[in-house]
Each structure stands twice: as C-alpha cells, then as structure tokens.
Amino acid sequence: MIEYRPFHNSDPPKLVVLWHQCRLGRGAAEGFGVDALETLVFSQTYFDAAGLIVAVENGQLVGYAHAGFGANADKSGLSKARGVICAVMVHPEFRRRGVGRELVARAEQYLLRSGSTDILAGGAEPNNPFYVGLYGGAEPSGFLESDADAAPFFTKLGYTPKQRHLVFQRDNRNRNDPVSLRLVSIRRKMDVLIADQPERLTWWWQTRYGRLDSLEFQLVAKGGGAPVASAAVFGLDLFIAKWRERAVGITDLRVRDLERRKGYGQALACEIGRRLRDEMITRLDAHVPEENAAVVDLVRSAGFEQVDVGIVYQRSIAK
C-alpha cells in the first residue's frame, strides 16, 4: 500500500535516485548527487517540507510532487496568491496507478491552504522558486514538450496551457557568426564589460541564480555611460553528463528602450558566444516567451536554433 507524507530530512538521497530513474528527457540534469538538490532546493530560505509530498511503498520512494510560490511584484519576497507545482515524478514501474494524480491533488491542497487563488503547473519566471540549474537549461520554463508524459498528464487533470516558452540553443563551436555592416559599426564604437553579478540585484535573483556561477555581460559605449544592452550568463555544469559538453545559459537579455532595434542585442549575444568559445564553452542555451517576438527574432539572428518548448499549465480554481 502506498503512503503519502511530507518531506523528511532523510529523503534527499532517495529523491536523487528517483530523479535519475524517471529519465525526464533532454532538459533535466543528470549525474548529480545530493549536494546539488541541497544547494538549489532544500537550502532555500522558503523551502517548506509540507510542500514536498512523497509517495512511499515498503520503504521505497516511488514518487513526489513539489509545490511552491512565485515572487511578489518587486521581487522582494514570495506571493502566495499564485501557487506553482514545480515538479511531479513517479517511478516508471508505478505509473498509471493514480500515484501522480494523488500527488498533484495533495500539492494543490497545500497551495490552497496557504492562500493561493491561482495554481500553475510548471515553473517559469517569475514563478520558478525551485530547480534553477537542474531543469530546463538556462531556466525552468514550464514542463518541456520533450518530456512526452507531461502534456497528457496535466491535460487529463484539467490543466490547460497558459504560456509557451521557446527553448533555443547555439552550437558555439560554429564560428560562422552573423556578419553585417551594422555589427561592424557596433564593434567599433562599443565595448563589452563583464561583471560578477547584475547591477539590478533583487532578493528573488539572489535566492536562485545567486547560487550558480554567473557573470553579467554589458554592452557599453567606448566613451562610457550606462549599458545599452546586458545579459546574465550562468554555468550549466549539472548538464554536462546529459549534453556531453560544456554549456551556459543566457537569461535576462535586455536592451535599453531607446536603443532597441539597432542591433545591440544581436551584437551582445554574438560577443558572448565569441568570448565563451575561448573558454571552451561549446553550447549556449536561452529561453524566450513565445509572445516576445522581438527577443525571439533577436536570438535567431544571433545563430540560435529552437530545440524545445516549455509549457506552463493553469487550472481554474472554483470560488
């Protein structure tokens, strides 16, 4: 008989084993140990054992669901109005027995008791409290289409797609960078500065991306001044075993409002690839909301190709 209970401090080694047994697809890290989960999940200041529900049979951990909350408007704390089911995993031998359904139901109950009036399935900024650096690549962006079980599972439970995130990658061994007179002009008049962390630090950024090795690239006029474009870059070392190469994630690619559509974003993305190529980084990963057509066009113009789609699902809660 399967027992459902909250997280215990003795569970992490069993959760790591279950993660690897579930074979979650191209977007899930592999080969990591308990330390990775401890750093990126359990040691979060807002981790709540009651939000991680496990399924156990005869001492074997056969499934779990993990629920949490997104950030408030200024990203200085949590907003419990919007709950997020960040992960659902069931051992392959225990699927189609109602285990996943029961885990999700209990995760939903936890979120409703905590005050959530809206429930999402699949974390994506700014509603991705856990698994940064472990699932998705550059950032969690919902449940990936390459995980073929996700869509039918959540659809059957009454969830509908709310948002799509396009997952792009670039083979950084390819030295055929885009060439244009505009890019040549930008390189002549701009410098690229590298900082250890973004200038616009928030509590939300520090709790998640602050736990990873990161840099911020800034495109600045040679005469000085505020950056016209910037992007954060994170090491994806936990994906080496899955992708068999060194990769980085590029997030928060921004161009100053008055400087958009002038090629600065493309120039910065190309320069990031060029400089990281010298550091033996062979793959770049970036995620963009599908509705953000300008950034989608930007990353494509910098040589990125779409490799996956992340979907955030939503379920209406009866009032």
Secondary structure, DSSP 8 states (H G I E B T S, - for coil): --EEEE--TT-HHHHHHHHHHH---TTB--S--HHHHIIIIITSTT--GGGEEEEEETTEEEEEEEEEEEE-TTSSSEEEEEEEEEEEEE-GGGTTSSHHHHHHHHHHHHHHHTT-SEEEES-BTTB--S-TTTBSSSS-BSEETTSTTHHHHHHHTT-EEEEEEEEEEEETT-------HHHHHHHHHEEEEEESS-SS--HHHHHHGGGS-EEEEEEEETT--S-SEEEEEEE-GGGHHHHSS-EEEEEEEEE-GGGTTSSHHHHHHHHHHHHHHTTT--EEEEEEETT-HHHHHHHHHTT-EEEEEEEEEEE----
